[in-house]
């Protein structure tokens, strides 16, 4: 009985196992088919995009435009205007041609899709900062229908201003803000009769941009209503949403609306930090205003370590009992935080800020309030007061004096005054939608007002300037803006301000607002530029900070271009996705020196990933892109790049001093030919040339055989330069030979990526022993650089892993000299003991790998994926248990292995273990053998026992057994 039962169970288990195995194989096949179809779809989309671009190019071409113009100019009037139109097309063509020689990369990002609302701000619904600590009242809301809510009636009187808030729950609105909805405000008599109604409709402003303008603070829907009916006794709100939506669920979160009443007048907010020496003078001027005392309040916010200010203010309040003075206290020593507290406590319709060591003229508040408007910022004159009490004019005030007579004042006319706290009045309801960034140690006013102006696009009211209303600004040597130069103040603190406002740029719709925001970024960056000009050893430190934050406006390019003394020739360069270009970018980052770059377009042969710009952010100034057909070995295209690169650099050097250093890097040989022309033109410039791999000899040890024009070498001065140095001119026309030879003879420093490469390349160079010694004397070996850990966290790709297996990743192509066949055959042979080993292959040779895995019966152990972008690749390397890198096998064709896989540097920057499959004597072998970190597990190519040993070690590391 037991034996029969056991046999039955065994048979059932066998069938289940067989069924599971069949199902797994079917899943693998279906996954492969799905990926194949996705690849085909991507290809079709790429072709469609290319066709669309081709059509656009044709329609934008001179031939098409001229033909269309002639065909459509058959009327007398058309014929008369034809010559002028043809001239315009010709001028545009000439302009484009001049740019094609060398285009500079840079500029602003595309504007994100956000609401463009031309209604006055008073008539708009806004998503803004909601301060739960703000003094507000609750207004209950009842649900009457699926899509209709109504509030209770609240008391109201003519002239009052009501600010309403619908707080979001955990950052989420109570209903979809994409739905069509409306809010109606009814003004009522005491008996409930509707006197007038005002409807505010969707769309809602600034929901998509809230994170940029407000950050992670609490959010809420906000709107304002001015009570206009003289006999009004109350207000009632109605909420309606389209039939497709529902307020049923929303009403539960929406059970109350918050509101506060703002009276006609001005709230004056005075942040004070250790202001005992000046606060009373400030208050005395505020007490003696021509504006009626019932029309304004003074909110003093004492922040930081207490001094005698509180008792002094108490005595002052006894002296002026009719003046409404509030005193708030916070231990946080921050003027920005103090202003936020003041805004939350304000009870008047408008707000102005006065520092505790400043004061204002007696007509200041009245002039500001009389000219108040929701769609404007009111601005008064501003004069400086020195320590002796003497009053001085300043550039800012001169701008205001000039602008007060303009028919229309633009932001650029008075740019300096717009982002300082002084001499302005804002509508309280709009001002409190934003908050000061209390994390900033300086420049919080620049950040706050830049966001205010680009969010609300206010007009400028200068009537207070014309009325001689004046803000007196005390100049102190202790002022934040007058600190001594330091990396902290001039760089770190300025970067904090820039990053805060740069996030808003994609959401600024109008041209004037964008120009204003950019001008503020540039003003902050000028502090950094001035400091770094005198502290060039700290440029790398500055760049490391810039690289950690995505950039919208490339202010860093302006800084770097002013500092650069190095020109880099890199035929392929970021943001094109190519190993050579990425390694060059990593090299620039490693050097930490600002550079300008000349590269070639790789459109059509390489994808673009703008995230790659993060690698060199802060270090790349001008980036000139030559428009030539991309080619590794076509001499006409190489010559085109070299010639036009020099034209571009000459053009740049007309407006700056000559470069001190040139750097070129090849696998793409055009880089070195461009550098040669520069070196011949400027013999004293230091030329640093890098070889990524042997140039003349391919991976099989054969010479690459492409000819160049000897006539070009003569006409460009190369042969003359060699002759002057007493160097015998080789007779060969081999393009790749000349590339190596010119570097050996003309470069001042030569960089090899490994010592084997140096030895191998010189072994076939044909140079004399004396010449080889000369080359070695100026050569250095620098392995590929690794990026800091932060770059591995830029992306967060989703990739599912089974934690019950050891997950090993391989990123790369498959060649005759490099592959995974040895490893795969072991998996097939020892599927039982190695069943918990799983390979994840990311490659362009997907079908080849899938076919091999299926033929060996290990498809359940192998997942095959397409290539991923470099930034995503970095992030993925941290997710696997181990990363496999292998040597190219060269023993049969080369005396020594000259290659070092660049992937190793990327793997070593990750947190995962590395499995190195090495060829005896290779550089990868030497590095692995000398590794003391314990991260690198090494096996030898052709040695199956060593491969098995590594896989068992990986199993033991993860599961504690082999």
Secondary structure in CASP SS format (residue, H / E / C, confidence):
PFRMAT SS
TARGET T0000
AUTHOR 0000-0000-0000
METHOD secondary structure of the structure
MODEL  1
X C 1.00
X H 1.00
X H 1.00
X H 1.00
X H 1.00
X H 1.00
X H 1.00
X H 1.00
X H 1.00
X H 1.00
X H 1.00
X H 1.00
X H 1.00
X H 1.00
X H 1.00
X H 1.00
X H 1.00
X H 1.00
X H 1.00
X H 1.00
X H 1.00
X H 1.00
X H 1.00
X H 1.00
X H 1.00
X H 1.00
X H 1.00
X H 1.00
X H 1.00
X H 1.00
X H 1.00
X H 1.00
X H 1.00
X H 1.00
X H 1.00
X H 1.00
X H 1.00
X H 1.00
X H 1.00
X H 1.00
X H 1.00
X H 1.00
X H 1.00
X H 1.00
X H 1.00
X H 1.00
X H 1.00
X H 1.00
X H 1.00
X H 1.00
X H 1.00
X H 1.00
X H 1.00
X H 1.00
X H 1.00
X H 1.00
X H 1.00
X H 1.00
X H 1.00
X H 1.00
X C 1.00
X H 1.00
X H 1.00
X H 1.00
X H 1.00
X H 1.00
X H 1.00
X H 1.00
X H 1.00
X H 1.00
X H 1.00
X C 1.00
X C 1.00
X C 1.00
X C 1.00
X H 1.00
X H 1.00
X H 1.00
X H 1.00
X H 1.00
X H 1.00
X H 1.00
X H 1.00
X H 1.00
X H 1.00
X H 1.00
X H 1.00
X H 1.00
X H 1.00
X H 1.00
X H 1.00
X H 1.00
X H 1.00
X H 1.00
X H 1.00
X H 1.00
X H 1.00
X H 1.00
X H 1.00
X H 1.00
X C 1.00
X C 1.00
X E 1.00
X E 1.00
X C 1.00
X C 1.00
X C 1.00
X C 1.00
X C 1.00
X C 1.00
X C 1.00
X C 1.00
X C 1.00
X C 1.00
X C 1.00
X C 1.00
X C 1.00
X C 1.00
X C 1.00
X C 1.00
X H 1.00
X H 1.00
X H 1.00
X C 1.00
X E 1.00
X E 1.00
X E 1.00
X E 1.00
X E 1.00
X C 1.00
X C 1.00
X C 1.00
X C 1.00
X C 1.00
X C 1.00
X C 1.00
X E 1.00
X E 1.00
X E 1.00
X E 1.00
X E 1.00
X E 1.00
X E 1.00
X E 1.00
X E 1.00
X C 1.00
X C 1.00
X E 1.00
X E 1.00
X E 1.00
X E 1.00
X C 1.00
X C 1.00
X E 1.00
X E 1.00
X C 1.00
X C 1.00
X C 1.00
X C 1.00
X C 1.00
X E 1.00
X E 1.00
X E 1.00
X E 1.00
X E 1.00
X E 1.00
X E 1.00
X C 1.00
X E 1.00
X C 1.00
X C 1.00
X E 1.00
X C 1.00
X C 1.00
X C 1.00
X C 1.00
X C 1.00
X C 1.00
X C 1.00
X C 1.00
X E 1.00
X E 1.00
X E 1.00
X E 1.00
X E 1.00
X E 1.00
X E 1.00
X E 1.00
X C 1.00
X C 1.00
X C 1.00
X C 1.00
X C 1.00
X E 1.00
X E 1.00
X E 1.00
X E 1.00
X E 1.00
X E 1.00
X E 1.00
X E 1.00
X C 1.00
X C 1.00
X E 1.00
X E 1.00
X C 1.00
X C 1.00
X C 1.00
X C 1.00
X H 1.00
X H 1.00
X H 1.00
X H 1.00
X H 1.00
X C 1.00
X C 1.00
X C 1.00
X C 1.00
X E 1.00
X E 1.00
X E 1.00
X E 1.00
X E 1.00
X E 1.00
X E 1.00
X E 1.00
X C 1.00
X C 1.00
X C 1.00
X C 1.00
X C 1.00
X C 1.00
X C 1.00
X E 1.00
X E 1.00
X E 1.00
X E 1.00
X E 1.00
X E 1.00
X E 1.00
X E 1.00
X C 1.00
X C 1.00
X C 1.00
X C 1.00
X C 1.00
X C 1.00
X H 1.00
X H 1.00
X H 1.00
X H 1.00
X H 1.00
X H 1.00
X C 1.00
X C 1.00
X E 1.00
X E 1.00
X E 1.00
X E 1.00
X E 1.00
X E 1.00
X E 1.00
X E 1.00
X E 1.00
X E 1.00
X E 1.00
X E 1.00
X E 1.00
X E 1.00
X E 1.00
X E 1.00
X E 1.00
X C 1.00
X C 1.00
X C 1.00
X C 1.00
X C 1.00
X C 1.00
X H 1.00
X H 1.00
X H 1.00
X H 1.00
X H 1.00
X H 1.00
X H 1.00
X H 1.00
X H 1.00
X C 1.00
X C 1.00
X C 1.00
X C 1.00
X C 1.00
X H 1.00
X H 1.00
X H 1.00
X E 1.00
X E 1.00
X E 1.00
X E 1.00
X E 1.00
X E 1.00
X E 1.00
X E 1.00
X C 1.00
X C 1.00
X C 1.00
X C 1.00
X C 1.00
X H 1.00
X H 1.00
X H 1.00
X H 1.00
X H 1.00
X H 1.00
X H 1.00
X H 1.00
X H 1.00
X H 1.00
X H 1.00
X C 1.00
X C 1.00
X C 1.00
X C 1.00
X C 1.00
X E 1.00
X E 1.00
X E 1.00
X E 1.00
X E 1.00
X E 1.00
X C 1.00
X C 1.00
X C 1.00
X C 1.00
X H 1.00
X H 1.00
X H 1.00
X H 1.00
X H 1.00
X H 1.00
X H 1.00
X H 1.00
X H 1.00
X H 1.00
X H 1.00
X C 1.00
X C 1.00
X E 1.00
X E 1.00
X E 1.00
X E 1.00
X E 1.00
X E 1.00
X C 1.00
X C 1.00
X C 1.00
X C 1.00
X C 1.00
X E 1.00
X E 1.00
X C 1.00
X C 1.00
X C 1.00
X H 1.00
X H 1.00
X H 1.00
X H 1.00
X H 1.00
X H 1.00
X H 1.00
X C 1.00
X C 1.00
X C 1.00
X C 1.00
X C 1.00
X E 1.00
X E 1.00
X E 1.00
X E 1.00
X C 1.00
X E 1.00
X E 1.00
X E 1.00
X E 1.00
X E 1.00
X C 1.00
X C 1.00
X C 1.00
X C 1.00
X C 1.00
X E 1.00
X E 1.00
X C 1.00
X C 1.00
X H 1.00
X H 1.00
X H 1.00
X H 1.00
X H 1.00
X H 1.00
X H 1.00
X H 1.00
X H 1.00
X C 1.00
X C 1.00
X C 1.00
X C 1.00
X C 1.00
X C 1.00
X C 1.00
X H 1.00
X H 1.00
X H 1.00
X H 1.00
X H 1.00
X H 1.00
X H 1.00
X H 1.00
X C 1.00
X C 1.00
X C 1.00
X C 1.00
X C 1.00
X E 1.00
X E 1.00
X E 1.00
X E 1.00
X H 1.00
X H 1.00
X H 1.00
X H 1.00
X C 1.00
X C 1.00
X C 1.00
X C 1.00
X C 1.00
X C 1.00
X C 1.00
X C 1.00
X C 1.00
X C 1.00
X C 1.00
X C 1.00
X H 1.00
X H 1.00
X H 1.00
X H 1.00
X H 1.00
X H 1.00
X H 1.00
X H 1.00
X H 1.00
X H 1.00
X H 1.00
X H 1.00
X H 1.00
X C 1.00
X C 1.00
X E 1.00
X E 1.00
X E 1.00
X C 1.00
X H 1.00
X H 1.00
X H 1.00
X H 1.00
X C 1.00
X C 1.00
X C 1.00
X E 1.00
X E 1.00
X E 1.00
X E 1.00
X E 1.00
X C 1.00
X C 1.00
X C 1.00
X C 1.00
X C 1.00
X H 1.00
X H 1.00
X H 1.00
X C 1.00
X C 1.00
X C 1.00
X C 1.00
X H 1.00
X H 1.00
X H 1.00
X H 1.00
X H 1.00
X H 1.00
X H 1.00
X H 1.00
X H 1.00
X H 1.00
X H 1.00
X H 1.00
X H 1.00
X H 1.00
X H 1.00
X H 1.00
X C 1.00
X C 1.00
X H 1.00
X H 1.00
X H 1.00
X C 1.00
X C 1.00
X C 1.00
X H 1.00
X H 1.00
X H 1.00
X H 1.00
X H 1.00
X H 1.00
X H 1.00
X H 1.00
X H 1.00
X H 1.00
X H 1.00
X H 1.00
X H 1.00
X H 1.00
X H 1.00
X H 1.00
X H 1.00
X H 1.00
X H 1.00
X H 1.00
X H 1.00
X H 1.00
X H 1.00
X H 1.00
X C 1.00
X H 1.00
X H 1.00
X H 1.00
X H 1.00
X H 1.00
X H 1.00
X H 1.00
X H 1.00
X H 1.00
X H 1.00
X H 1.00
X H 1.00
X C 1.00
X C 1.00
X C 1.00
X C 1.00
X C 1.00
X C 1.00
X C 1.00
X H 1.00
X H 1.00
X H 1.00
X H 1.00
X H 1.00
X H 1.00
X H 1.00
X H 1.00
X H 1.00
X C 1.00
X C 1.00
X E 1.00
X E 1.00
X E 1.00
X E 1.00
X C 1.00
X C 1.00
X C 1.00
X C 1.00
X C 1.00
X C 1.00
X E 1.00
X C 1.00
X C 1.00
X H 1.00
X H 1.00
X H 1.00
X H 1.00
X H 1.00
X H 1.00
X H 1.00
X H 1.00
X H 1.00
X H 1.00
X H 1.00
X H 1.00
X H 1.00
X C 1.00
X C 1.00
X C 1.00
X E 1.00
X E 1.00
X E 1.00
X E 1.00
X E 1.00
X E 1.00
X C 1.00
X C 1.00
X C 1.00
X C 1.00
X C 1.00
X C 1.00
X C 1.00
X E 1.00
X C 1.00
X H 1.00
X H 1.00
X H 1.00
X H 1.00
X H 1.00
X H 1.00
X H 1.00
X C 1.00
X C 1.00
X C 1.00
X E 1.00
X E 1.00
X E 1.00
X E 1.00
X E 1.00
X E 1.00
X E 1.00
X C 1.00
X C 1.00
X C 1.00
X C 1.00
X C 1.00
X C 1.00
X C 1.00
X C 1.00
X H 1.00
X H 1.00
X H 1.00
X H 1.00
X H 1.00
X H 1.00
X H 1.00
X H 1.00
X H 1.00
X H 1.00
X H 1.00
X H 1.00
X H 1.00
X H 1.00
X H 1.00
X H 1.00
X H 1.00
X H 1.00
X H 1.00
X C 1.00
X C 1.00
X C 1.00
X C 1.00
X C 1.00
X C 1.00
X C 1.00
X E 1.00
X E 1.00
X E 1.00
X E 1.00
X E 1.00
X E 1.00
X C 1.00
X C 1.00
X C 1.00
X H 1.00
X H 1.00
X H 1.00
X H 1.00
X H 1.00
X H 1.00
X H 1.00
X H 1.00
X H 1.00
X H 1.00
X H 1.00
X H 1.00
X C 1.00
X C 1.00
X C 1.00
X C 1.00
X E 1.00
X E 1.00
X E 1.00
X E 1.00
X E 1.00
X E 1.00
X C 1.00
X C 1.00
X C 1.00
X C 1.00
X C 1.00
X E 1.00
X C 1.00
X C 1.00
X C 1.00
X C 1.00
X C 1.00
X E 1.00
X C 1.00
X C 1.00
X C 1.00
X E 1.00
X C 1.00
X C 1.00
X H 1.00
X H 1.00
X H 1.00
X H 1.00
X H 1.00
X H 1.00
X C 1.00
X C 1.00
X H 1.00
X H 1.00
X H 1.00
X H 1.00
X H 1.00
X H 1.00
X H 1.00
X C 1.00
X C 1.00
X C 1.00
X C 1.00
X C 1.00
X C 1.00
X C 1.00
X C 1.00
X C 1.00
X E 1.00
X H 1.00
X H 1.00
X H 1.00
X H 1.00
X H 1.00
X H 1.00
X H 1.00
X H 1.00
X H 1.00
X H 1.00
X H 1.00
X H 1.00
X C 1.00
X C 1.00
X E 1.00
X E 1.00
X E 1.00
X E 1.00
X C 1.00
X C 1.00
X H 1.00
X H 1.00
X H 1.00
X H 1.00
X H 1.00
X H 1.00
X H 1.00
X H 1.00
X H 1.00
X C 1.00
X C 1.00
X C 1.00
X C 1.00
X C 1.00
X H 1.00
X H 1.00
X H 1.00
X H 1.00
X H 1.00
X H 1.00
X H 1.00
X H 1.00
X H 1.00
X C 1.00
X E 1.00
X E 1.00
X E 1.00
X C 1.00
X C 1.00
X C 1.00
X C 1.00
X C 1.00
X C 1.00
X C 1.00
X H 1.00
X H 1.00
X H 1.00
X H 1.00
X H 1.00
X C 1.00
X C 1.00
X C 1.00
X C 1.00
X C 1.00
X C 1.00
X C 1.00
X C 1.00
X C 1.00
X C 1.00
X C 1.00
X C 1.00
X E 1.00
X E 1.00
X E 1.00
X E 1.00
X E 1.00
X E 1.00
X C 1.00
X C 1.00
X C 1.00
X E 1.00
X C 1.00
X C 1.00
X E 1.00
X C 1.00
X C 1.00
X H 1.00
X H 1.00
X H 1.00
X H 1.00
X H 1.00
X H 1.00
X H 1.00
X H 1.00
X H 1.00
X C 1.00
X C 1.00
X C 1.00
X C 1.00
X C 1.00
X C 1.00
X C 1.00
X E 1.00
X E 1.00
X E 1.00
X E 1.00
X E 1.00
X E 1.00
X C 1.00
X C 1.00
X C 1.00
X H 1.00
X H 1.00
X H 1.00
X H 1.00
X H 1.00
X H 1.00
X H 1.00
X H 1.00
X H 1.00
X H 1.00
X H 1.00
X C 1.00
X C 1.00
X H 1.00
X H 1.00
X H 1.00
X E 1.00
X E 1.00
X E 1.00
X E 1.00
X C 1.00
X C 1.00
X C 1.00
X C 1.00
X H 1.00
X H 1.00
X H 1.00
X H 1.00
X H 1.00
X H 1.00
X H 1.00
X H 1.00
X C 1.00
X C 1.00
X C 1.00
X C 1.00
X E 1.00
X E 1.00
X E 1.00
X E 1.00
X E 1.00
X C 1.00
X C 1.00
X C 1.00
X C 1.00
X C 1.00
X C 1.00
X C 1.00
X C 1.00
X C 1.00
X C 1.00
X C 1.00
X C 1.00
X C 1.00
X C 1.00
X C 1.00
X C 1.00
X H 1.00
X H 1.00
X H 1.00
X H 1.00
X H 1.00
X H 1.00
X C 1.00
X C 1.00
X C 1.00
X C 1.00
X E 1.00
X E 1.00
X E 1.00
X E 1.00
X E 1.00
X E 1.00
X C 1.00
X C 1.00
X C 1.00
X C 1.00
X H 1.00
X H 1.00
X H 1.00
X H 1.00
X H 1.00
X H 1.00
X H 1.00
X C 1.00
X C 1.00
X C 1.00
X C 1.00
X C 1.00
X C 1.00
X E 1.00
X E 1.00
X E 1.00
X E 1.00
X E 1.00
X C 1.00
X C 1.00
X C 1.00
X H 1.00
X H 1.00
X H 1.00
X H 1.00
X H 1.00
X H 1.00
X H 1.00
X H 1.00
X H 1.00
X H 1.00
X H 1.00
X H 1.00
X H 1.00
X H 1.00
X H 1.00
X H 1.00
X C 1.00
X C 1.00
X C 1.00
END
